[in-house]
Amino acid sequence: MNRKELQRRFMAHLDPVLLLALGLLLLVSLVLIYSASDGDWMRVSGQFVNILVAFAALWLVANMPLHYLIRSAVPIYIFGMVLLICVALFGEISHGARRWLNIGVATIQPSELMKIAVPLMMAWYFEKHEATLTLKNYFVAALLLLLPVALIARQPDLGTSILIGASGFYVLFLAGLSWRIMLGMLLMAIASAPFLWSMLHEYQRHRILMLFDPSQDALGKGYHTIQGMIAVGSGGFLGKGYLNGTQTHLDFLPERTTDFIFAVWSEEFGFIGNLILLGLFIFVIGRGFVITANASTYFTRLMAGSITLTFFTYAFVNMGMVSGILPVVGVPLPLVSYGGTSMLTLLLGFGMLMSIHTHKQLVKT
């Protein structure tokens, strides 16, 4: 087998347009982490390893026929729910949260698995009942969503529960949930706001209050918001230049390689740099919508749409919290922030998108 044939087989189920955009975002990640970590090559090499592992997962899923994805929906969902219950019963506690499970060889965070498992399960359920969808089916699908979201919110992990809730809501929306029902759900949420407020942990209530006036605790709970806003605003039109961000390199900016890495980019590359980065995100989201529109089955349309819209939610929530228009909820900037678990989850999703795009024929099982 010659080199061209090997290359053709390797790329057979990869979408080159989407792959190029993802590659540029991953390159931004490596360049930005070098600056945010003050030139820490260990941090950069760690992210490079995360990218390699996540890309291997993307390639494997992209080459997986779609009927395997459908068959895996129920086992993955059940497995994830069992892990979440195990976390609630005897998970490890760190920084006041019970989110991790020690399995001997490693410590895992099962909630990350549910970012894929929940929309996959809901898309499977709707595909099974496509011909006879009733209000009862939407109610069952909502329960499939609410159970893991409740377990994750209890850990507590507000950021992950929001992302999983969004991914499931997008499946409900794409499956044709009535606008009147969605409006009713919104009104119910507004009416139950006092009850929901009482259910929040104290630190979560503080984060929401800091959104309106972070200066009331500028050196405490409002510190992250204030420093992020200063970094974003100080970049100006062209930015201060690569490696020259004062908020970053004088250690004012917290969590600068993870949740607040967008502030590092804004400070060093300014408004123009933000437009370029936003352009990359919009291109990825646009390509995802093209794949969704061309999907050949009900299941693939639901899954592709949910993956694309969840990626948008990731980016919007992170940029919003760094810019001070949303509360700080611990959501990383997708494909840019340092981290292996979120990188793996995101590229698994894009692997599914590529599989949906390249495996056109799907025999119903």
Phi, psi and omega in degrees: 000123183279175185296319181295322179293320177298316180296319181296318180291323180296321184268002189305321183245022174254135178273109186298327180294309179294321181297322179296314180296318178296319179298322178294320177295321179291326175294318175302320180301311182296316180297318185286322179295326176300317179289313184296331182264011181060043175075029180278101183293334177296320178293317180295315180294326176297318177293325178297320177295318176303318181295316180298314180296315181294322179293323176300319177295318177303313182297317180297315181290322179299329180270002181272124176303148189296331181293337174291323177297317180296316182293334183277349188301307184293311179301319181294318180296313180297317179300316179296319179295320177299317179296319179297320177295320177297322177297316181297327184276313184214037176286163179281141179258130177215131181054037176079008181235143177253088185239349191244153181231124179273118181251019177097295182276342182198166173250123186245160176243093187301335181300331179296324179299327184289344176297332176263320187295320185293305178297327178297315180294317181293321177295320176300315182297314180294324180295324179292332183246023185304319187284338186227045183293129176230176179300328179300321180296320178294325178295315178298317179297321178297322177295320177300330178278314188291328182300305178294325179298318180295318180295322182286320178297330181287342188298319357264147176213084186295318183300310181293321179296324177296315181296318180290320176300319179295316182298320178289321178299321180297323177295316177301316181297313182290336179281356174101024178301134184299142176298326180294322178292318179296321177295320177298319178297320179296315180296323177295320179296319179294318181295327182268009182305316179300320178294315179298324179298318180292337180279341181289150173288159184301318182293330178289321177296321178297320180298320180292318179296324180295338179297324184277327180205080182294342182290344180291343174214063190297330181259003181239251187287342177266001186298313182302313182297314182297313182293325176296316179295321178297315181297315180297315183289327184286348179290336179063212185278316185251351180086169181272353180102150182300131181073007184247014179286118184288320178300324181285306191274353171258013173065027173279327186276121179278159174046045191282345175265352183241261188295329186251028181290335177296327177294325177297313179299315182298318181292321186273334184239355171066198183297319179297316178298321178297321177297320179295314180295317177298323178299319178297314180297317180296322179297315179298315180296318178299318178296322177298321178292325177297316179296320179298315182296329182264003180298144191269347183224167178300314180300313184291327176294316179297316184291314182295318179296319180294316179300315182295313182290328177293322176298318176301317181297316175311304185295316183297314182295317181296311180296325179294318182286327178290325181277352177089014179258353175226156177295156177284114185236009175072039177256124181285161174283117190300131178070359181244315180297151176292138177153137182272320186293313180293323177299315180297314181298315182295314182287334170299317178298317179290332172297319176297319177302315180293323177296318178298322182287323188263335176265085186289323184267130179229116177276125182293135181241000000 
